[in-house]
Amino acid sequence: MSQQQVEAALGQPSSKNGMAWIYKSQGMFVSFGNNGVMFNIKCVSPFAGVTKEGIGIGSTRAELMAAYGNPDQDQHFEHGDENLWFASLGTSFYVEKDKVTSLIVHF
């Protein structure tokens, strides 16, 4: 989607940070490339949407794994946080304390 299409669908962002548009009340960050085309959307609380399998912010790691199986890449951080990348979905999920806290859809 172009910036104009995103604006038509979501309205004006609450703020902009470089090539990222922030929709704070919806819990979304939309990132654009230099060509003005969206390349990913990051969703955080209070985003209420879920995947077709029912995975969203607040889902457990066990629910995530039951829905999608083993990730293609699992990056671990301090304190047990991790980023799980599912290539076939084009989506990564950040998990903190056994709960999904964000998801990024890559285009």
DSSP file (Angstrom, degrees, kcal/mol; ACC not computed):
  #  RESIDUE AA STRUCTURE BP1 BP2  ACC     N-H-->O    O-->H-N    N-H-->O    O-->H-N    TCO  KAPPA ALPHA  PHI   PSI    X-CA   Y-CA   Z-CA
    1    1 A M              0   0    0      0, 0.0    37,-3.2     0, 0.0     2,-0.1   0.000 360.0 360.0 360.0 145.2    0.0    0.0    0.0
    2    2 A S  B  >  -A   37   0A   0     35,-0.2     4,-2.4     1,-0.1     5,-0.2  -0.381 360.0-103.1 -82.9 169.4    1.1    3.5   -0.7
    3    3 A Q  H  > S+     0   0    0     33,-1.0     4,-2.5     1,-0.2     5,-0.2   0.885 124.5  53.3 -59.5 -38.6    1.1    6.3    2.0
    4    4 A Q  H  > S+     0   0    0      2,-0.2     4,-2.1     1,-0.2    -1,-0.2   0.897 109.0  48.2 -65.1 -39.8   -2.1    7.7    0.4
    5    5 A Q  H  > S+     0   0    0      2,-0.2     4,-1.9     1,-0.2    -2,-0.2   0.891 111.8  49.4 -67.8 -39.6   -3.8    4.3    0.6
    6    6 A V  H  X S+     0   0    0     -4,-2.4     4,-3.2     2,-0.2     5,-0.5   0.929 111.5  49.0 -63.8 -44.8   -2.8    3.8    4.3
    7    7 A E  H  X S+     0   0    0     -4,-2.5     4,-2.1     1,-0.2    -2,-0.2   0.888 110.4  51.1 -62.9 -38.5   -4.0    7.3    5.1
    8    8 A A  H  < S+     0   0    0     -4,-2.1    -1,-0.2    -5,-0.2    -2,-0.2   0.873 117.8  39.4 -65.0 -36.2   -7.3    6.6    3.3
    9    9 A A  H  < S+     0   0    0     -4,-1.9    -2,-0.2    -5,-0.1    -1,-0.2   0.871 133.8  18.8 -81.3 -38.7   -7.7    3.3    5.3
   10   10 A L  H  < S-     0   0    0     -4,-3.2    -3,-0.2     1,-0.3    -2,-0.2   0.567  97.3-133.1-112.5 -12.4   -6.5    4.4    8.7
   11   11 A G     <  -     0   0    0     -4,-2.1    -1,-0.3    -5,-0.5    -2,-0.1  -0.408  56.5 -18.8  86.8-169.8   -6.7    8.2    8.7
   12   12 A Q  S    S-     0   0    0     -2,-0.1     2,-0.0     1,-0.1     9,-0.0  -0.503  73.4-117.5 -70.8 135.9   -4.0   10.6    9.8
   13   13 A P        -     0   0    0      0, 0.0    10,-0.2     0, 0.0     3,-0.1  -0.371  15.4-123.8 -69.3 156.2   -1.3    9.1   12.1
   14   14 A S  S    S-     0   0    0      8,-1.9     2,-0.3     1,-0.2     9,-0.2   0.796  90.1 -13.1 -70.2 -27.1   -1.0   10.4   15.6
   15   15 A S  E     -B   22   0B   0      7,-1.4     7,-3.1     2,-0.0     2,-0.4  -0.976  62.3-132.1-162.5 167.8    2.7   11.1   14.8
   16   16 A K  E     -B   21   0B   0     -2,-0.3     2,-0.4     5,-0.2     5,-0.2  -0.981   9.7-170.9-128.3 141.2    5.4   10.3   12.3
   17   17 A N  E >   -B   20   0B   0      3,-3.1     3,-1.6    -2,-0.4     2,-0.4  -0.831  65.3 -64.1-132.3  92.6    9.0    9.2   13.1
   18   18 A G  T 3  S-     0   0    0     -2,-0.4    -1,-0.1     1,-0.3     0, 0.0  -0.524 121.5 -10.6  64.7-121.7   11.0    9.3    9.9
   19   19 A M  T 3  S+     0   0    0     -2,-0.4    13,-2.4    -3,-0.1     2,-0.5   0.229 120.4  93.5 -94.2  13.5    9.4    6.7    7.5
   20   20 A A  E <   -BC  17  31B   0     -3,-1.6    -3,-3.1    11,-0.2     2,-0.5  -0.912  60.2-155.1-109.7 133.3    7.2    5.2   10.3
   21   21 A W  E     -BC  16  30B   0      9,-3.2     9,-2.9    -2,-0.5     2,-0.5  -0.908  13.2-148.2-104.1 132.7    3.7    6.4   10.9
   22   22 A I  E     -BC  15  29B   0     -7,-3.1    -8,-1.9    -2,-0.5    -7,-1.4  -0.894  17.5-175.4-109.9 124.4    2.4    5.8   14.4
   23   23 A Y  E >>> + C   0  28B   0      5,-3.3     5,-2.0    -2,-0.5     4,-1.0  -0.772  14.2 176.6-112.5  80.5   -1.3    5.1   15.2
   24   24 A K  G >45S+     0   0    0     -2,-0.6     3,-0.7     1,-0.3    -1,-0.2   0.879  73.3  50.9 -59.5 -46.6   -1.0    5.1   18.9
   25   25 A S  G 345S+     0   0    0      1,-0.3    -1,-0.3    -3,-0.1    -2,-0.0   0.764 116.3  42.9 -67.6 -23.2   -4.7    4.6   19.8
   26   26 A Q  G <45S-     0   0    0     -3,-0.7    -1,-0.3     2,-0.2    -2,-0.2   0.549 110.0-122.3 -94.6  -9.5   -4.9    1.6   17.4
   27   27 A G  T <<5 +     0   0    0     -4,-1.0    17,-2.6    -3,-0.7     2,-0.4   0.893  66.1 131.6  70.8  40.9   -1.5    0.2   18.6
   28   28 A M  E   < -CD  23  43B   0     -5,-2.0    -5,-3.3    15,-0.2     2,-0.4  -0.976  41.2-168.5-132.2 142.2    0.0    0.2   15.1
   29   29 A F  E     -CD  22  42B   0     13,-2.4    13,-2.8    -2,-0.4     2,-0.5  -0.996  13.9-162.2-122.4 120.8    3.3    1.4   13.6
   30   30 A V  E     -CD  21  41B   0     -9,-2.9    -9,-3.2    -2,-0.4     2,-0.4  -0.920   6.4-159.1-108.9 123.7    3.3    1.4    9.7
   31   31 A S  E     -CD  20  40B   0      9,-2.6     8,-2.7    -2,-0.5     9,-1.2  -0.852   4.6-163.7-108.7 138.9    6.8    1.6    8.1
   32   32 A F  E     - D   0  38B   0    -13,-2.4     6,-0.2    -2,-0.4     2,-0.1  -0.875  13.9-130.2-118.5 149.2    7.4    2.8    4.5
   33   33 A G    >   -     0   0    0      4,-2.4     3,-2.2    -2,-0.3    -1,-0.0  -0.301  43.9 -89.4 -82.7 177.0   10.4    2.3    2.2
   34   34 A N  T 3  S+     0   0    0      1,-0.3    -1,-0.1     2,-0.1    -2,-0.0   0.733 127.3  63.5 -61.0 -22.2   12.0    5.2    0.4
   35   35 A N  T 3  S-     0   0    0      2,-0.2    -1,-0.3     1,-0.0     3,-0.1   0.438 117.1-112.6 -82.5   1.0    9.6    4.5   -2.5
   36   36 A G  S <  S+     0   0    0     -3,-2.2   -33,-1.0     1,-0.3     2,-0.4   0.600  76.3 129.3  79.8  11.6    6.6    5.4   -0.2
   37   37 A V  B     -A    2   0A   0    -35,-0.2    -4,-2.4   -34,-0.1    -1,-0.3  -0.854  64.3-111.6-103.7 134.8    5.3    1.9   -0.2
   38   38 A M  E     +D   32   0B   0    -37,-3.2    -6,-0.3    -2,-0.4     3,-0.1  -0.342  34.2 174.8 -61.0 136.4    4.5    0.1    3.1
   39   39 A F  E     +     0   0B   0     -8,-2.7    68,-3.1     1,-0.4     2,-0.3   0.550  61.8   3.4-121.3 -15.0    6.8   -2.7    4.0
   40   40 A N  E     -DE  31 106B   0     -9,-1.2    -9,-2.6    66,-0.2     2,-0.4  -0.982  50.2-148.4-162.5 161.2    5.6   -3.7    7.5
   41   41 A I  E     -DE  30 105B   0     64,-1.9    64,-2.5    -2,-0.3     2,-0.5  -0.998  13.2-157.9-129.6 126.4    3.1   -3.1   10.2
   42   42 A K  E     -DE  29 104B   0    -13,-2.8   -13,-2.4    -2,-0.4     2,-0.4  -0.913   9.6-160.8-104.5 130.4    4.0   -3.6   13.9
   43   43 A C  E     +DE  28 103B   0     60,-3.0    60,-1.8    -2,-0.5     2,-0.3  -0.941  18.3 159.8-115.3 131.5    1.1   -4.2   16.2
   44   44 A V  E >   - E   0 102B   0    -17,-2.6     3,-3.1    -2,-0.4    58,-0.1  -0.809  43.6 -26.5-135.5 173.9    1.3   -3.6   20.0
   45   45 A S  T 3  S+     0   0    0     56,-0.6   -18,-0.2     1,-0.3     3,-0.1  -0.442 122.5  34.8 -59.4 132.7   -1.2   -3.1   22.8
   46   46 A P  T 3  S+     0   0    0      0, 0.0    -1,-0.3     0, 0.0   -19,-0.1  -0.865  87.5 118.0 -99.0  21.3   -4.0   -1.8   22.5
   47   47 A F    <   -     0   0    0     -3,-3.1    10,-0.3   -20,-0.2   -20,-0.1  -0.290  41.4-172.3 -52.7 127.3   -4.2   -3.5   19.0
   48   48 A A        +     0   0    0    -22,-0.2    -1,-0.2     8,-0.1   -21,-0.1   0.438  43.0 110.9-106.5  -2.6   -7.2   -5.9   19.4
   49   49 A G        -     0   0    0      7,-0.0     8,-0.5     1,-0.0     2,-0.3  -0.259  46.8-161.9 -72.2 161.6   -6.9   -7.8   16.1
   50   50 A V  B     -J   56   0C   0      6,-0.1     6,-0.2     1,-0.0    -2,-0.1  -0.937  23.3-102.3-137.0 160.5   -6.0  -11.4   15.8
   51   51 A T    >   -     0   0    0      4,-2.4     3,-2.4    -2,-0.3    -1,-0.0  -0.241  48.1 -95.1 -71.2 170.7   -4.7  -13.7   13.1
   52   52 A K  T 3  S+     0   0    0      1,-0.3    -1,-0.1     2,-0.1    -2,-0.0   0.734 130.1  56.6 -62.9 -19.0   -7.1  -16.1   11.4
   53   53 A E  T 3  S-     0   0    0      2,-0.1    -1,-0.3     0, 0.0    15,-0.0   0.405 123.9-106.1 -89.3   1.1   -5.9  -18.7   14.0
   54   54 A G  S <  S+     0   0    0     -3,-2.4     2,-0.5     1,-0.3    -2,-0.1   0.633  70.5 144.7  87.7  14.9   -6.8  -16.4   16.8
   55   55 A I        +     0   0    0      9,-0.1    -4,-2.4     4,-0.1    -1,-0.3  -0.755  17.7 131.2 -92.1 130.1   -3.3  -15.2   17.8
   56   56 A G  B >   -J   50   0C   0     -2,-0.5     3,-2.3    -6,-0.2    44,-0.3  -0.839  61.6 -35.4-154.3-169.3   -2.9  -11.7   19.0
   57   57 A I  T 3  S+     0   0    0     -8,-0.5    44,-0.2   -10,-0.3     3,-0.1  -0.422 128.0  25.1 -60.6 128.0   -1.5   -9.5   21.7
   58   58 A G  T 3  S+     0   0    0     42,-2.8    -1,-0.3     1,-0.4    43,-0.1   0.227  86.7 133.9  98.2 -13.2   -1.8  -11.4   25.0
   59   59 A S    <   -     0   0    0     -3,-2.3    41,-3.0    41,-0.1    -1,-0.4  -0.352  58.7-112.7 -63.0 151.9   -1.8  -14.9   23.4
   60   60 A T  B  >  -F   99   0B   0     39,-0.2     4,-2.2     1,-0.1    39,-0.2  -0.435  16.8-115.2 -84.1 162.0    0.5  -17.3   25.2
   61   61 A R  H  > S+     0   0    0     37,-1.7     4,-2.7     1,-0.2     5,-0.2   0.893 118.7  55.1 -60.1 -39.7    3.7  -18.8   23.7
   62   62 A A  H  > S+     0   0    0     36,-0.3     4,-2.4     1,-0.2    -1,-0.2   0.903 107.6  48.4 -62.1 -41.7    2.0  -22.2   23.9
   63   63 A E  H  > S+     0   0    0      2,-0.2     4,-2.0     1,-0.2    -1,-0.2   0.905 111.5  50.9 -63.8 -41.0   -1.0  -20.9   21.9
   64   64 A L  H  X S+     0   0    0     -4,-2.2     4,-2.1     1,-0.2     5,-0.3   0.931 112.6  45.1 -60.5 -47.7    1.4  -19.4   19.3
   65   65 A M  H  X S+     0   0    0     -4,-2.7     4,-2.8     1,-0.2    -2,-0.2   0.875 111.4  52.9 -67.1 -37.6    3.3  -22.7   18.9
   66   66 A A  H  < S+     0   0    0     -4,-2.4    -1,-0.2    -5,-0.2    -2,-0.2   0.871 113.3  45.0 -64.4 -36.0    0.1  -24.7   18.7
   67   67 A A  H  < S+     0   0    0     -4,-2.0    -2,-0.2    -5,-0.2    -1,-0.2   0.872 133.1  13.5 -75.1 -37.6   -1.2  -22.5   15.9
   68   68 A Y  H  < S-     0   0    0     -4,-2.1    -3,-0.2     1,-0.3    -2,-0.2   0.498  90.9-137.9-122.9  -6.6    2.0  -22.3   13.8
   69   69 A G     <  -     0   0    0     -4,-2.8    -1,-0.3    -5,-0.3    -2,-0.1  -0.395  62.5  -7.3  77.8-160.4    4.4  -25.0   15.0
   70   70 A N  S    S-     0   0    0     -2,-0.1     2,-0.0     1,-0.1     4,-0.0  -0.479  77.0-118.8 -73.5 138.5    8.1  -24.3   15.4
   71   71 A P        -     0   0    0      0, 0.0    15,-0.2     0, 0.0     3,-0.1  -0.324  11.5-127.1 -72.5 159.5    9.4  -20.9   14.1
   72   72 A D  S    S+     0   0    0     13,-2.2     2,-0.3     1,-0.3    14,-0.2   0.769  98.5  18.8 -74.2 -26.6   11.9  -20.7   11.4
   73   73 A Q  E     -G   85   0B   0     12,-1.5    12,-2.9     2,-0.0     2,-0.5  -0.991  64.0-169.2-146.8 137.0   14.0  -18.5   13.6
   74   74 A D  E     -G   84   0B   0     -2,-0.3     2,-0.6    10,-0.2    10,-0.2  -0.932   8.0-169.8-130.7 106.3   14.0  -18.0   17.4
   75   75 A Q  E     -G   83   0B   0      8,-2.7     8,-2.6    -2,-0.5     2,-0.3  -0.866  10.1-154.0-101.7 122.5   16.0  -15.1   18.7
   76   76 A H  E     -G   82   0B   0     -2,-0.6     6,-0.2     6,-0.2     2,-0.2  -0.734  11.4-172.9 -99.2 144.8   16.5  -15.0   22.5
   77   77 A F    >   -     0   0    0      4,-3.2     3,-1.2    -2,-0.3     4,-0.1  -0.706  38.9 -65.8-123.3 175.2   17.1  -11.9   24.6
   78   78 A E  G >  S+     0   0    0      1,-0.2     3,-1.3    -2,-0.2    -1,-0.2  -0.221 118.1  27.9 -57.7 154.0   17.9  -11.2   28.2
   79   79 A H  G 3  S-     0   0    0      1,-0.2    18,-0.3    -3,-0.1    -1,-0.2   0.591 130.7 -73.2  68.4  12.3   15.2  -12.0   30.8
   80   80 A G  G <  S+     0   0    0     -3,-1.2    -1,-0.2     1,-0.3    18,-0.2   0.462  88.3 145.1  85.9   0.5   13.8  -14.8   28.5
   81   81 A D    <   -     0   0    0     -3,-1.3    -4,-3.2    15,-0.1     2,-0.3  -0.357  26.0-174.6 -67.5 153.6   12.2  -12.6   25.9
   82   82 A E  E     -GH  76  95B   0     13,-2.2    13,-3.2    -6,-0.2     2,-0.5  -0.996  27.7-139.2-151.2 156.6   12.3  -13.9   22.4
   83   83 A N  E     -GH  75  94B   0     -8,-2.6    -8,-2.7    -2,-0.3     2,-0.6  -0.979  21.1-160.5-116.2 121.0   11.4  -13.0   18.8
   84   84 A L  E     -GH  74  93B   0      9,-2.9     9,-2.5    -2,-0.5     2,-0.5  -0.910   3.6-159.9-109.0 120.8    9.9  -15.8   16.8
   85   85 A W  E     -GH  73  92B   0    -12,-2.9   -13,-2.2    -2,-0.6   -12,-1.5  -0.875   7.9-170.0-105.9 126.4   10.0  -15.6   13.0
   86   86 A F  E >>> - H   0  91B   0      5,-2.7     5,-1.6    -2,-0.5     4,-1.4  -0.901   3.1-169.6-115.7  98.6    7.6  -17.6   10.8
   87   87 A A  T 345S+     0   0    0     -2,-0.6     3,-0.2     1,-0.3    -1,-0.2   0.862  83.4  57.3 -59.9 -40.6    8.8  -17.2    7.2
   88   88 A S  T 345S+     0   0    0      1,-0.2    -1,-0.3     2,-0.1    -2,-0.0   0.779 114.5  39.8 -65.1 -24.3    5.7  -18.8    5.6
   89   89 A L  T <45S-     0   0    0     -3,-1.0    -1,-0.2     2,-0.2    -2,-0.2   0.665 100.4-133.2 -91.6 -20.9    3.6  -16.2    7.4
   90   90 A G  T  <5 +     0   0    0     -4,-1.4    16,-3.5     1,-0.3     2,-0.4   0.823  69.7 119.3  66.4  31.2    5.9  -13.3    6.8
   91   91 A T  E   < -HI  86 105B   0     -5,-1.6    -5,-2.7    14,-0.2     2,-0.4  -0.975  48.8-163.1-135.2 140.9    5.3  -12.5   10.5
   92   92 A S  E     -HI  85 104B   0     12,-2.2    12,-2.8    -2,-0.4     2,-0.4  -0.945   9.1-155.3-120.8 148.0    7.3  -12.3   13.6
   93   93 A F  E     -HI  84 103B   0     -9,-2.5    -9,-2.9    -2,-0.4     2,-0.5  -0.981   7.1-146.6-123.3 129.7    6.0  -12.4   17.2
   94   94 A Y  E     -HI  83 102B   0      8,-2.6     7,-3.0    -2,-0.4     8,-1.2  -0.859  18.0-162.8 -96.4 128.6    7.8  -10.9   20.2
   95   95 A V  E     +HI  82 100B   0    -13,-3.2   -13,-2.2    -2,-0.5     2,-0.4  -0.953  11.1 179.4-118.5 124.9    7.1  -12.8   23.4
   96   96 A E  E >  S- I   0  99B   0      3,-2.7     3,-1.9    -2,-0.5   -15,-0.1  -0.993  74.2 -10.6-123.7 129.4    7.7  -11.5   26.9
   97   97 A K  T 3  S-     0   0    0     -2,-0.4    -1,-0.1   -18,-0.3     3,-0.1   0.885 130.5 -53.4  49.4  45.3    7.0  -13.5   30.0
   98   98 A D  T 3  S+     0   0    0    -18,-0.2   -37,-1.7     1,-0.2     2,-0.4   0.548 118.9 104.7  72.2  11.0    5.2  -16.2   27.9
   99   99 A K  E <  S-FI  60  96B   0     -3,-1.9    -3,-2.7   -39,-0.2     2,-0.4  -0.964  75.9-115.2-125.4 140.6    2.9  -13.6   26.3
  100  100 A V  E     + I   0  95B   0    -41,-3.0   -42,-2.8    -2,-0.4    -5,-0.2  -0.589  34.7 172.6 -69.0 123.6    2.8  -12.1   22.8
  101  101 A T  E     +     0   0B   0     -7,-3.0   -56,-0.6    -2,-0.4     2,-0.3   0.590  63.0   3.8-110.2 -16.9    3.5   -8.4   23.2
  102  102 A S  E     -EI  44  94B   0     -8,-1.2    -8,-2.6   -58,-0.1     2,-0.4  -0.984  54.9-159.0-160.1 157.6    3.8   -7.5   19.5
  103  103 A L  E     -EI  43  93B   0    -60,-1.8   -60,-3.0    -2,-0.3     2,-0.5  -0.997   7.9-156.5-138.7 144.2    3.6   -8.9   16.0
  104  104 A I  E     -EI  42  92B   0    -12,-2.8   -12,-2.2    -2,-0.4     2,-0.6  -0.982   3.1-157.5-124.0 123.4    5.1   -7.6   12.8
  105  105 A V  E     -EI  41  91B   0    -64,-2.5   -64,-1.9    -2,-0.5     2,-0.4  -0.894  14.5-155.9 -99.0 123.2    3.7   -8.4    9.4
  106  106 A H  E      E   40   0B   0    -16,-3.5   -66,-0.2    -2,-0.6   -67,-0.0  -0.829 360.0 360.0-103.0 135.5    6.3   -8.0    6.7
  107  107 A F              0   0    0    -68,-3.1   -67,-0.2    -2,-0.4    -1,-0.1   0.388 360.0 360.0-109.0 360.0    5.4   -7.4    3.1
